[in-house]
């Protein structure tokens, strides 16, 4: 599964609130969708990387949640 925990960690490290992200032009609806764990487009990932000046791994990570065997 894809986790967006790195996004919220990156925002905290850079002292960027959700309000500041909205002021930079990021969609509130998309932000709330991310908070719910819904999937996002690569365009959205690109926008977040540009706004936060970070890499993709600072936005999301893959967590293996499937049982093996």
PQR file of N, CA, C, O and H, with PARSE charges and radii, in Angstrom:
ATOM      1  N   UNK A   1       0.840  -1.176   0.000 -0.4000 1.5000
ATOM      2  CA  UNK A   1       0.000   0.000   0.000 -0.0000 2.0000
ATOM      3  C   UNK A   1       0.889   1.245   0.000  0.5500 1.7000
ATOM      4  O   UNK A   1       2.035   1.207   0.450 -0.5500 1.4000
ATOM      5  N   UNK A   2       0.353   2.319  -0.500 -0.4000 1.5000
ATOM      6  CA  UNK A   2       1.071   3.588  -0.513 -0.0000 2.0000
ATOM      7  C   UNK A   2       0.663   4.378   0.728  0.5500 1.7000
ATOM      8  O   UNK A   2      -0.522   4.512   1.033 -0.5500 1.4000
ATOM      9  H   UNK A   2      -0.577   2.350  -0.866  0.4000 1.0000
ATOM     10  N   UNK A   3       1.652   4.893   1.427 -0.4000 1.5000
ATOM     11  CA  UNK A   3       1.413   5.715   2.614 -0.0000 2.0000
ATOM     12  C   UNK A   3       1.904   7.133   2.342  0.5500 1.7000
ATOM     13  O   UNK A   3       2.943   7.334   1.713 -0.5500 1.4000
ATOM     14  H   UNK A   3       2.615   4.784   1.179  0.4000 1.0000
ATOM     15  N   UNK A   4       1.147   8.104   2.819 -0.4000 1.5000
ATOM     16  CA  UNK A   4       1.519   9.510   2.664 -0.0000 2.0000
ATOM     17  C   UNK A   4       2.105  10.091   3.954  0.5500 1.7000
ATOM     18  O   UNK A   4       2.226  11.308   4.092 -0.5500 1.4000
ATOM     19  H   UNK A   4       0.302   7.941   3.330  0.4000 1.0000
ATOM     20  N   UNK A   5       2.464   9.217   4.892 -0.4000 1.5000
ATOM     21  CA  UNK A   5       3.082   9.696   6.138 -0.0000 2.0000
ATOM     22  C   UNK A   5       4.295  10.590   5.886  0.5500 1.7000
ATOM     23  O   UNK A   5       4.475  11.589   6.581 -0.5500 1.4000
ATOM     24  H   UNK A   5       2.365   8.228   4.780  0.4000 1.0000
ATOM     25  N   UNK A   6       5.135  10.243   4.897 -0.4000 1.5000
ATOM     26  CA  UNK A   6       6.290  11.123   4.645 -0.0000 2.0000
ATOM     27  C   UNK A   6       5.895  12.564   4.290  0.5500 1.7000
ATOM     28  O   UNK A   6       6.624  13.503   4.611 -0.5500 1.4000
ATOM     29  H   UNK A   6       4.988   9.430   4.333  0.4000 1.0000
ATOM     30  N   UNK A   7       4.752  12.738   3.633 -0.4000 1.5000
ATOM     31  CA  UNK A   7       4.293  14.083   3.290 -0.0000 2.0000
ATOM     32  C   UNK A   7       4.089  14.918   4.544  0.5500 1.7000
ATOM     33  O   UNK A   7       4.555  16.054   4.624 -0.5500 1.4000
ATOM     34  H   UNK A   7       4.160  11.975   3.372  0.4000 1.0000
ATOM     35  N   UNK A   8       3.393  14.354   5.522 -0.4000 1.5000
ATOM     36  CA  UNK A   8       3.079  15.103   6.730 -0.0000 2.0000
ATOM     37  C   UNK A   8       4.337  15.353   7.569  0.5500 1.7000
ATOM     38  O   UNK A   8       4.455  16.382   8.235 -0.5500 1.4000
ATOM     39  H   UNK A   8       3.014  13.431   5.457  0.4000 1.0000
ATOM     40  N   UNK A   9       5.266  14.407   7.529 -0.4000 1.5000
ATOM     41  CA  UNK A   9       6.556  14.599   8.200 -0.0000 2.0000
ATOM     42  C   UNK A   9       7.344  15.720   7.520  0.5500 1.7000
ATOM     43  O   UNK A   9       7.918  16.578   8.191 -0.5500 1.4000
ATOM     44  H   UNK A   9       5.171  13.571   6.988  0.4000 1.0000
ATOM     45  N   UNK A  10       7.368  15.707   6.192 -0.4000 1.5000
ATOM     46  CA  UNK A  10       8.076  16.747   5.432 -0.0000 2.0000
ATOM     47  C   UNK A  10       7.464  18.116   5.701  0.5500 1.7000
ATOM     48  O   UNK A  10       8.186  19.094   5.895 -0.5500 1.4000
ATOM     49  H   UNK A  10       6.903  15.010   5.647  0.4000 1.0000
ATOM     50  N   UNK A  11       6.150  18.185   5.712 -0.4000 1.5000
ATOM     51  CA  UNK A  11       5.477  19.456   5.990 -0.0000 2.0000
ATOM     52  C   UNK A  11       5.865  19.972   7.378  0.5500 1.7000
ATOM     53  O   UNK A  11       6.144  21.159   7.545 -0.5500 1.4000
ATOM     54  H   UNK A  11       5.564  17.391   5.554  0.4000 1.0000
ATOM     55  N   UNK A  12       5.882  19.077   8.370 -0.4000 1.5000
ATOM     56  CA  UNK A  12       6.242  19.475   9.734 -0.0000 2.0000
ATOM     57  C   UNK A  12       7.693  19.951   9.799  0.5500 1.7000
ATOM     58  O   UNK A  12       7.988  20.963  10.435 -0.5500 1.4000
ATOM     59  H   UNK A  12       5.655  18.113   8.234  0.4000 1.0000
ATOM     60  N   UNK A  13       8.598  19.223   9.143 -0.4000 1.5000
ATOM     61  CA  UNK A  13      10.015  19.595   9.149 -0.0000 2.0000
ATOM     62  C   UNK A  13      10.259  20.952   8.498  0.5500 1.7000
ATOM     63  O   UNK A  13      11.153  21.698   8.899 -0.5500 1.4000
ATOM     64  H   UNK A  13       8.358  18.400   8.626  0.4000 1.0000
ATOM     65  N   UNK A  14       9.446  21.260   7.484 -0.4000 1.5000
ATOM     66  CA  UNK A  14       9.601  22.529   6.769 -0.0000 2.0000
ATOM     67  C   UNK A  14       8.690  23.626   7.334  0.5500 1.7000
ATOM     68  O   UNK A  14       8.634  24.736   6.804 -0.5500 1.4000
ATOM     69  H   UNK A  14       8.720  20.655   7.159  0.4000 1.0000
ATOM     70  N   UNK A  15       7.983  23.298   8.414 -0.4000 1.5000
ATOM     71  CA  UNK A  15       7.054  24.243   9.049 -0.0000 2.0000
ATOM     72  C   UNK A  15       6.035  24.800   8.057  0.5500 1.7000
ATOM     73  O   UNK A  15       5.768  26.001   8.018 -0.5500 1.4000
ATOM     74  H   UNK A  15       8.028  22.397   8.845  0.4000 1.0000
ATOM     75  N   UNK A  16       5.472  23.888   7.253 -0.4000 1.5000
ATOM     76  CA  UNK A  16       4.450  24.268   6.283 -0.0000 2.0000
ATOM     77  C   UNK A  16       3.133  23.629   6.712  0.5500 1.7000
ATOM     78  O   UNK A  16       3.002  22.405   6.726 -0.5500 1.4000
ATOM     79  H   UNK A  16       5.689  22.912   7.285  0.4000 1.0000
ATOM     80  N   UNK A  17       2.178  24.451   7.053 -0.4000 1.5000
ATOM     81  CA  UNK A  17       0.865  23.959   7.469 -0.0000 2.0000
ATOM     82  C   UNK A  17       0.010  23.671   6.239  0.5500 1.7000
ATOM     83  O   UNK A  17       0.356  24.052   5.121 -0.5500 1.4000
ATOM     84  H   UNK A  17       2.284  25.445   7.042  0.4000 1.0000
ATOM     85  N   UNK A  18      -1.103  22.995   6.464 -0.4000 1.5000
ATOM     86  CA  UNK A  18      -2.026  22.753   5.351 -0.0000 2.0000
ATOM     87  C   UNK A  18      -2.537  24.092   4.812  0.5500 1.7000
ATOM     88  O   UNK A  18      -2.730  24.247   3.606 -0.5500 1.4000
ATOM     89  H   UNK A  18      -1.384  22.685   7.373  0.4000 1.0000
ATOM     90  N   UNK A  19      -2.753  25.040   5.695 -0.4000 1.5000
ATOM     91  CA  UNK A  19      -3.212  26.370   5.275 -0.0000 2.0000
ATOM     92  C   UNK A  19      -2.186  27.021   4.347  0.5500 1.7000
ATOM     93  O   UNK A  19      -2.552  27.609   3.329 -0.5500 1.4000
ATOM     94  H   UNK A  19      -2.596  24.914   6.674  0.4000 1.0000
ATOM     95  N   UNK A  20      -0.907  26.917   4.697 -0.4000 1.5000
ATOM     96  CA  UNK A  20       0.151  27.481   3.853 -0.0000 2.0000
ATOM     97  C   UNK A  20       0.178  26.777   2.499  0.5500 1.7000
ATOM     98  O   UNK A  20       0.396  27.415   1.469 -0.5500 1.4000
ATOM     99  H   UNK A  20      -0.610  26.440   5.524  0.4000 1.0000
ATOM    100  N   UNK A  21      -0.042  25.472   2.500 -0.4000 1.5000
ATOM    101  CA  UNK A  21      -0.077  24.715   1.255 -0.0000 2.0000
ATOM    102  C   UNK A  21      -1.234  25.200   0.374  0.5500 1.7000
ATOM    103  O   UNK A  21      -1.078  25.339  -0.839 -0.5500 1.4000
ATOM    104  H   UNK A  21      -0.219  24.954   3.337  0.4000 1.0000
ATOM    105  N   UNK A  22      -2.389  25.455   0.984 -0.4000 1.5000
ATOM    106  CA  UNK A  22      -3.540  25.971   0.232 -0.0000 2.0000
ATOM    107  C   UNK A  22      -3.220  27.342  -0.345  0.5500 1.7000
ATOM    108  O   UNK A  22      -3.587  27.641  -1.482 -0.5500 1.4000
ATOM    109  H   UNK A  22      -2.517  25.343   1.969  0.4000 1.0000
ATOM    110  N   UNK A  23      -2.537  28.175   0.429 -0.4000 1.5000
ATOM    111  CA  UNK A  23      -2.170  29.515  -0.031 -0.0000 2.0000
ATOM    112  C   UNK A  23      -1.202  29.467  -1.212  0.5500 1.7000
ATOM    113  O   UNK A  23      -1.139  30.403  -2.010 -0.5500 1.4000
ATOM    114  H   UNK A  23      -2.239  27.933   1.352  0.4000 1.0000
ATOM    115  N   UNK A  24      -0.441  28.357  -1.318 -0.4000 1.5000
ATOM    116  CA  UNK A  24       0.490  28.168  -2.435 -0.0000 2.0000
ATOM    117  C   UNK A  24      -0.236  27.656  -3.681  0.5500 1.7000
ATOM    118  O   UNK A  24       0.366  27.513  -4.745 -0.5500 1.4000
ATOM    119  H   UNK A  24      -0.493  27.597  -0.670  0.4000 1.0000
ATOM    120  N   UNK A  25      -1.530  27.382  -3.538 -0.4000 1.5000
ATOM    121  CA  UNK A  25      -2.328  26.942  -4.671 -0.0000 2.0000
ATOM    122  C   UNK A  25      -2.685  25.470  -4.682  0.5500 1.7000
ATOM    123  O   UNK A  25      -3.237  24.976  -5.665 -0.5500 1.4000
ATOM    124  H   UNK A  25      -2.019  27.499  -2.673  0.4000 1.0000
ATOM    125  N   UNK A  26      -2.378  24.756  -3.599 -0.4000 1.5000
ATOM    126  CA  UNK A  26      -2.720  23.335  -3.543 -0.0000 2.0000
ATOM    127  C   UNK A  26      -4.184  23.182  -3.159  0.5500 1.7000
ATOM    128  O   UNK A  26      -4.681  23.889  -2.282 -0.5500 1.4000
ATOM    129  H   UNK A  26      -1.930  25.157  -2.800  0.4000 1.0000
ATOM    130  N   UNK A  27      -4.863  22.268  -3.812 -0.4000 1.5000
ATOM    131  CA  UNK A  27      -6.297  22.051  -3.608 -0.0000 2.0000
ATOM    132  C   UNK A  27      -6.613  21.483  -2.221  0.5500 1.7000
ATOM    133  O   UNK A  27      -5.988  20.522  -1.769 -0.5500 1.4000
ATOM    134  H   UNK A  27      -4.460  21.694  -4.525  0.4000 1.0000
ATOM    135  N   UNK A  28      -7.593  22.098  -1.560 -0.4000 1.5000
ATOM    136  CA  UNK A  28      -8.046  21.594  -0.258 -0.0000 2.0000
ATOM    137  C   UNK A  28      -8.651  20.204  -0.403  0.5500 1.7000
ATOM    138  O   UNK A  28      -8.419  19.326   0.428 -0.5500 1.4000
ATOM    139  H   UNK A  28      -8.100  22.878  -1.927  0.4000 1.0000
ATOM    140  N   UNK A  29      -9.423  20.012  -1.459 -0.4000 1.5000
ATOM    141  CA  UNK A  29     -10.074  18.710  -1.677 -0.0000 2.0000
ATOM    142  C   UNK A  29      -9.031  17.609  -1.862  0.5500 1.7000
ATOM    143  O   UNK A  29      -9.183  16.507  -1.334 -0.5500 1.4000
ATOM    144  H   UNK A  29      -9.612  20.725  -2.134  0.4000 1.0000
ATOM    145  N   UNK A  30      -7.984  17.911  -2.605 -0.4000 1.5000
ATOM    146  CA  UNK A  30      -6.922  16.918  -2.819 -0.0000 2.0000
ATOM    147  C   UNK A  30      -6.193  16.637  -1.522  0.5500 1.7000
ATOM    148  O   UNK A  30      -5.875  15.484  -1.229 -0.5500 1.4000
ATOM    149  H   UNK A  30      -7.861  18.806  -3.034  0.4000 1.0000
ATOM    150  N   UNK A  31      -5.921  17.671  -0.740 -0.4000 1.5000
ATOM    151  CA  UNK A  31      -5.252  17.494   0.546 -0.0000 2.0000
ATOM    152  C   UNK A  31      -6.082  16.575   1.455  0.5500 1.7000
ATOM    153  O   UNK A  31      -5.544  15.655   2.070 -0.5500 1.4000
ATOM    154  H   UNK A  31      -6.179  18.607  -0.978  0.4000 1.0000
ATOM    155  N   UNK A  32      -7.372  16.825   1.532 -0.4000 1.5000
ATOM    156  CA  UNK A  32      -8.236  16.010   2.389 -0.0000 2.0000
ATOM    157  C   UNK A  32      -8.349  14.573   1.857  0.5500 1.7000
ATOM    158  O   UNK A  32      -8.494  13.630   2.635 -0.5500 1.4000
ATOM    159  H   UNK A  32      -7.810  17.572   1.031  0.4000 1.0000
ATOM    160  N   UNK A  33      -8.283  14.414   0.543 -0.4000 1.5000
ATOM    161  CA  UNK A  33      -8.278  13.085  -0.052 -0.0000 2.0000
ATOM    162  C   UNK A  33      -7.012  12.324   0.344  0.5500 1.7000
ATOM    163  O   UNK A  33      -7.067  11.132   0.649 -0.5500 1.4000
ATOM    164  H   UNK A  33      -8.165  15.179  -0.089  0.4000 1.0000
ATOM    165  N   UNK A  34      -5.870  13.022   0.337 -0.4000 1.5000
ATOM    166  CA  UNK A  34      -4.607  12.421   0.765 -0.0000 2.0000
ATOM    167  C   UNK A  34      -4.697  12.021   2.234  0.5500 1.7000
ATOM    168  O   UNK A  34      -4.247  10.938   2.610 -0.5500 1.4000
ATOM    169  H   UNK A  34      -5.825  13.990   0.089  0.4000 1.0000
ATOM    170  N   UNK A  35      -5.275  12.886   3.067 -0.4000 1.5000
ATOM    171  CA  UNK A  35      -5.424  12.582   4.494 -0.0000 2.0000
ATOM    172  C   UNK A  35      -6.212  11.292   4.710  0.5500 1.7000
ATOM    173  O   UNK A  35      -5.973  10.570   5.678 -0.5500 1.4000
ATOM    174  H   UNK A  35      -5.641  13.766   2.761  0.4000 1.0000
ATOM    175  N   UNK A  36      -7.151  11.003   3.808 -0.4000 1.5000
ATOM    176  CA  UNK A  36      -7.961   9.786   3.901 -0.0000 2.0000
ATOM    177  C   UNK A  36      -7.233   8.576   3.315  0.5500 1.7000
ATOM    178  O   UNK A  36      -7.721   7.451   3.421 -0.5500 1.4000
ATOM    179  H   UNK A  36      -7.344  11.590   3.022  0.4000 1.0000
ATOM    180  N   UNK A  37      -6.067   8.799   2.698 -0.4000 1.5000
ATOM    181  CA  UNK A  37      -5.298   7.700   2.131 -0.0000 2.0000
ATOM    182  C   UNK A  37      -5.688   7.329   0.712  0.5500 1.7000
ATOM    183  O   UNK A  37      -5.288   6.276   0.214 -0.5500 1.4000
ATOM    184  H   UNK A  37      -5.670   9.713   2.612  0.4000 1.0000
ATOM    185  N   UNK A  38      -6.466   8.181   0.055 -0.4000 1.5000
ATOM    186  CA  UNK A  38      -6.871   7.898  -1.319 -0.0000 2.0000
ATOM    187  C   UNK A  38      -5.692   8.085  -2.275  0.5500 1.7000
ATOM    188  O   UNK A  38      -4.722   8.770  -1.951 -0.5500 1.4000
ATOM    189  H   UNK A  38      -6.792   9.036   0.460  0.4000 1.0000
ATOM    190  N   UNK A  39      -5.785   7.483  -3.427 -0.4000 1.5000
ATOM    191  CA  UNK A  39      -4.704   7.596  -4.402 -0.0000 2.0000
ATOM    192  C   UNK A  39      -4.700   8.998  -5.027  0.5500 1.7000
ATOM    193  O   UNK A  39      -5.725   9.677  -5.094 -0.5500 1.4000
ATOM    194  H   UNK A  39      -6.573   6.927  -3.690  0.4000 1.0000
ATOM    195  N   UNK A  40      -3.504   9.403  -5.483 -0.4000 1.5000
ATOM    196  CA  UNK A  40      -3.350  10.697  -6.140 -0.0000 2.0000
ATOM    197  C   UNK A  40      -2.588  10.491  -7.448  0.5500 1.7000
ATOM    198  O   UNK A  40      -1.909   9.481  -7.631 -0.5500 1.4000
ATOM    199  H   UNK A  40      -2.672   8.852  -5.429  0.4000 1.0000
ATOM    200  N   UNK A  41      -2.710  11.440  -8.331 -0.4000 1.5000
ATOM    201  CA  UNK A  41      -2.054  11.339  -9.634 -0.0000 2.0000
ATOM    202  C   UNK A  41      -0.582  11.737  -9.537  0.5500 1.7000
ATOM    203  O   UNK A  41      -0.151  12.367  -8.572 -0.5500 1.4000
ATOM    204  H   UNK A  41      -3.262  12.261  -8.181  0.4000 1.0000
ATOM    205  N   UNK A  42       0.163  11.355 -10.550 -0.4000 1.5000
ATOM    206  CA  UNK A  42       1.566  11.771 -10.603 -0.0000 2.0000
ATOM    207  C   UNK A  42       1.666  13.280 -10.758  0.5500 1.7000
ATOM    208  O   UNK A  42       2.654  13.873 -10.324 -0.5500 1.4000
ATOM    209  H   UNK A  42      -0.187  10.843 -11.334  0.4000 1.0000
ATOM    210  N   UNK A  43       0.680  13.914 -11.359 -0.4000 1.5000
ATOM    211  CA  UNK A  43       0.673  15.379 -11.452 -0.0000 2.0000
ATOM    212  C   UNK A  43       0.587  16.003 -10.064  0.5500 1.7000
ATOM    213  O   UNK A  43       1.227  17.018  -9.790 -0.5500 1.4000
ATOM    214  H   UNK A  43      -0.123  13.433 -11.712  0.4000 1.0000
ATOM    215  N   UNK A  44      -0.206  15.392  -9.194 -0.4000 1.5000
ATOM    216  CA  UNK A  44      -0.333  15.888  -7.827 -0.0000 2.0000
ATOM    217  C   UNK A  44       0.974  15.690  -7.069  0.5500 1.7000
ATOM    218  O   UNK A  44       1.405  16.575  -6.330 -0.5500 1.4000
ATOM    219  H   UNK A  44      -0.727  14.567  -9.417  0.4000 1.0000
ATOM    220  N   UNK A  45       1.603  14.536  -7.247 -0.4000 1.5000
ATOM    221  CA  UNK A  45       2.908  14.291  -6.619 -0.0000 2.0000
ATOM    222  C   UNK A  45       3.911  15.321  -7.112  0.5500 1.7000
ATOM    223  O   UNK A  45       4.680  15.870  -6.322 -0.5500 1.4000
ATOM    224  H   UNK A  45       1.253  13.817  -7.847  0.4000 1.0000
ATOM    225  N   UNK A  46       3.908  15.585  -8.407 -0.4000 1.5000
ATOM    226  CA  UNK A  46       4.805  16.589  -8.988 -0.0000 2.0000
ATOM    227  C   UNK A  46       4.560  17.968  -8.374  0.5500 1.7000
ATOM    228  O   UNK A  46       5.510  18.674  -8.035 -0.5500 1.4000
ATOM    229  H   UNK A  46       3.284  15.140  -9.049  0.4000 1.0000
ATOM    230  N   UNK A  47       3.305  18.346  -8.231 -0.4000 1.5000
ATOM    231  CA  UNK A  47       2.962  19.638  -7.651 -0.0000 2.0000
ATOM    232  C   UNK A  47       3.452  19.733  -6.204  0.5500 1.7000
ATOM    233  O   UNK A  47       4.006  20.757  -5.804 -0.5500 1.4000
ATOM    234  H   UNK A  47       2.533  17.772  -8.506  0.4000 1.0000
ATOM    235  N   UNK A  48       3.252  18.686  -5.431 -0.4000 1.5000
ATOM    236  CA  UNK A  48       3.715  18.690  -4.041 -0.0000 2.0000
ATOM    237  C   UNK A  48       5.232  18.797  -3.960  0.5500 1.7000
ATOM    238  O   UNK A  48       5.761  19.537  -3.131 -0.5500 1.4000
ATOM    239  H   UNK A  48       2.802  17.854  -5.756  0.4000 1.0000
ATOM    240  N   UNK A  49       5.933  18.058  -4.821 -0.4000 1.5000
ATOM    241  CA  UNK A  49       7.404  18.121  -4.832 -0.0000 2.0000
ATOM    242  C   UNK A  49       7.880  19.529  -5.174  0.5500 1.7000
ATOM    243  O   UNK A  49       8.838  20.029  -4.584 -0.5500 1.4000
ATOM    244  H   UNK A  49       5.503  17.457  -5.495  0.4000 1.0000
ATOM    245  N   UNK A  50       7.205  20.163  -6.129 -0.4000 1.5000
ATOM    246  CA  UNK A  50       7.570  21.531  -6.516 -0.0000 2.0000
ATOM    247  C   UNK A  50       7.296  22.521  -5.380  0.5500 1.7000
ATOM    248  O   UNK A  50       8.145  23.353  -5.059 -0.5500 1.4000
ATOM    249  H   UNK A  50       6.427  19.757  -6.608  0.4000 1.0000
ATOM    250  N   UNK A  51       6.119  22.428  -4.780 -0.4000 1.5000
ATOM    251  CA  UNK A  51       5.751  23.363  -3.718 -0.0000 2.0000
ATOM    252  C   UNK A  51       6.610  23.195  -2.468  0.5500 1.7000
ATOM    253  O   UNK A  51       6.979  24.174  -1.820 -0.5500 1.4000
ATOM    254  H   UNK A  51       5.430  21.752  -5.041  0.4000 1.0000
ATOM    255  N   UNK A  52       6.924  21.943  -2.138 -0.4000 1.5000
ATOM    256  CA  UNK A  52       7.675  21.668  -0.914 -0.0000 2.0000
ATOM    257  C   UNK A  52       9.184  21.561  -1.151  0.5500 1.7000
ATOM    258  O   UNK A  52       9.958  21.388  -0.210 -0.5500 1.4000
ATOM    259  H   UNK A  52       6.624  21.147  -2.664  0.4000 1.0000
ATOM    260  N   UNK A  53       9.595  21.668  -2.428 -0.4000 1.5000
ATOM    261  CA  UNK A  53      11.013  21.547  -2.780 -0.0000 2.0000
ATOM    262  C   UNK A  53      11.608  20.271  -2.183  0.5500 1.7000
ATOM    263  O   UNK A  53      12.557  20.310  -1.400 -0.5500 1.4000
ATOM    264  H   UNK A  53       8.967  21.808  -3.193  0.4000 1.0000
ATOM    265  N   UNK A  54      11.016  19.134  -2.581 -0.4000 1.5000
ATOM    266  CA  UNK A  54      11.438  17.844  -2.033 -0.0000 2.0000
ATOM    267  C   UNK A  54      11.349  16.769  -3.098  0.5500 1.7000
ATOM    268  O   UNK A  54      10.942  17.042  -4.227 -0.5500 1.4000
ATOM    269  H   UNK A  54      10.245  19.103  -3.218  0.4000 1.0000
ATOM    270  N   UNK A  55      11.723  15.561  -2.752 -0.4000 1.5000
ATOM    271  CA  UNK A  55      11.656  14.439  -3.691 -0.0000 2.0000
ATOM    272  C   UNK A  55      10.397  13.611  -3.437  0.5500 1.7000
ATOM    273  O   UNK A  55       9.696  13.802  -2.443 -0.5500 1.4000
ATOM    274  H   UNK A  55      12.053  15.339  -1.835  0.4000 1.0000
ATOM    275  N   UNK A  56      10.134  12.699  -4.351 -0.4000 1.5000
ATOM    276  CA  UNK A  56       8.945  11.841  -4.248 -0.0000 2.0000
ATOM    277  C   UNK A  56       8.950  11.054  -2.941  0.5500 1.7000
ATOM    278  O   UNK A  56       7.902  10.877  -2.319 -0.5500 1.4000
ATOM    279  H   UNK A  56      10.704  12.544  -5.158  0.4000 1.0000
ATOM    280  N   UNK A  57      10.113  10.585  -2.525 -0.4000 1.5000
ATOM    281  CA  UNK A  57      10.187   9.799  -1.287 -0.0000 2.0000
ATOM    282  C   UNK A  57       9.862  10.633  -0.050  0.5500 1.7000
ATOM    283  O   UNK A  57       9.612  10.080   1.021 -0.5500 1.4000
ATOM    284  H   UNK A  57      10.964  10.728  -3.030  0.4000 1.0000
ATOM    285  N   UNK A  58       9.863  11.950  -0.188 -0.4000 1.5000
ATOM    286  CA  UNK A  58       9.457  12.834   0.908 -0.0000 2.0000
ATOM    287  C   UNK A  58       7.944  13.032   0.935  0.5500 1.7000
ATOM    288  O   UNK A  58       7.409  13.671   1.841 -0.5500 1.4000
ATOM    289  H   UNK A  58      10.066  12.399  -1.059  0.4000 1.0000
ATOM    290  N   UNK A  59       7.262  12.479  -0.064 -0.4000 1.5000
ATOM    291  CA  UNK A  59       5.810  12.615  -0.185 -0.0000 2.0000
ATOM    292  C   UNK A  59       5.088  11.308   0.158  0.5500 1.7000
ATOM    293  O   UNK A  59       4.061  11.307   0.837 -0.5500 1.4000
ATOM    294  H   UNK A  59       7.697  11.960  -0.799  0.4000 1.0000
ATOM    295  N   UNK A  60       5.648  10.199  -0.328 -0.4000 1.5000
ATOM    296  CA  UNK A  60       4.966   8.925  -0.137 -0.0000 2.0000
ATOM    297  C   UNK A  60       5.968   7.785  -0.060  0.5500 1.7000
ATOM    298  O   UNK A  60       7.125   7.914  -0.458 -0.5500 1.4000
ATOM    299  H   UNK A  60       6.482  10.199  -0.880  0.4000 1.0000
ATOM    300  N   UNK A  61       5.475   6.640   0.475 -0.4000 1.5000
ATOM    301  CA  UNK A  61       6.304   5.446   0.580 -0.0000 2.0000
ATOM    302  C   UNK A  61       5.434   4.228   0.360  0.5500 1.7000
ATOM    303  O   UNK A  61       4.221   4.261   0.567 -0.5500 1.4000
ATOM    304  H   UNK A  61       4.534   6.536   0.798  0.4000 1.0000
ATOM    305  N   UNK A  62       6.075   3.151  -0.065 -0.4000 1.5000
ATOM    306  CA  UNK A  62       5.378   1.879  -0.243 -0.0000 2.0000
ATOM    307  C   UNK A  62       5.558   1.039   1.006  0.5500 1.7000
ATOM    308  O   UNK A  62       6.673   0.876   1.501 -0.5500 1.4000
ATOM    309  H   UNK A  62       7.060   3.123  -0.233  0.4000 1.0000
ATOM    310  N   UNK A  63       4.455   0.507   1.512 -0.4000 1.5000
ATOM    311  CA  UNK A  63       4.482  -0.391   2.668 -0.0000 2.0000
ATOM    312  C   UNK A  63       3.836  -1.704   2.233  0.5500 1.7000
ATOM    313  O   UNK A  63       2.681  -1.724   1.808 -0.5500 1.4000
ATOM    314  H   UNK A  63       3.549   0.639   1.109  0.4000 1.0000
ATOM    315  N   UNK A  64       4.582  -2.788   2.340 -0.4000 1.5000
ATOM    316  CA  UNK A  64       4.070  -4.106   1.960 -0.0000 2.0000
ATOM    317  C   UNK A  64       3.083  -4.572   3.034  0.5500 1.7000
ATOM    318  O   UNK A  64       3.472  -4.838   4.171 -0.5500 1.4000
ATOM    319  H   UNK A  64       5.520  -2.772   2.685  0.4000 1.0000
ATOM    320  N   UNK A  65       1.821  -4.666   2.667 -0.4000 1.5000
ATOM    321  CA  UNK A  65       0.808  -5.081   3.640 -0.0000 2.0000
ATOM    322  C   UNK A  65       0.150  -6.413   3.256  0.5500 1.7000
ATOM    323  O   UNK A  65      -0.859  -6.807   3.841 -0.5500 1.4000
ATOM    324  H   UNK A  65       1.504  -4.450   1.744  0.4000 1.0000
ATOM    325  N   UNK A  66       0.731  -7.097   2.273 -0.4000 1.5000
ATOM    326  CA  UNK A  66       0.206  -8.388   1.837 -0.0000 2.0000
ATOM    327  C   UNK A  66       0.938  -9.506   2.586  0.5500 1.7000
ATOM    328  O   UNK A  66       2.166  -9.491   2.677 -0.5500 1.4000
ATOM    329  H   UNK A  66       1.551  -6.777   1.798  0.4000 1.0000
ATOM    330  N   UNK A  67       0.192 -10.467   3.118 -0.4000 1.5000
ATOM    331  CA  UNK A  67       0.856 -11.606   3.764 -0.0000 2.0000
ATOM    332  C   UNK A  67       1.593 -12.441   2.723  0.5500 1.7000
ATOM    333  O   UNK A  67       1.097 -12.663   1.619 -0.5500 1.4000
ATOM    334  H   UNK A  67      -0.805 -10.479   3.044  0.4000 1.0000
ATOM    335  N   UNK A  68       2.748 -12.886   3.083 -0.4000 1.5000
ATOM    336  CA  UNK A  68       3.558 -13.710   2.169 -0.0000 2.0000
ATOM    337  C   UNK A  68       3.328 -15.186   2.475  0.5500 1.7000
ATOM    338  O   UNK A  68       3.085 -15.585   3.614 -0.5500 1.4000
ATOM    339  H   UNK A  68       3.151 -12.706   3.980  0.4000 1.0000
ATOM    340  N   UNK A  69       3.417 -15.975   1.407 -0.4000 1.5000
ATOM    341  CA  UNK A  69       3.378 -17.401   1.605 -0.0000 2.0000
ATOM    342  C   UNK A  69       2.091 -17.963   1.263  0.5500 1.7000
ATOM    343  O   UNK A  69       1.895 -19.173   1.377 -0.5500 1.4000
ATOM    344  H   UNK A  69       3.614 -15.651   0.482  0.4000 1.0000
TER
END
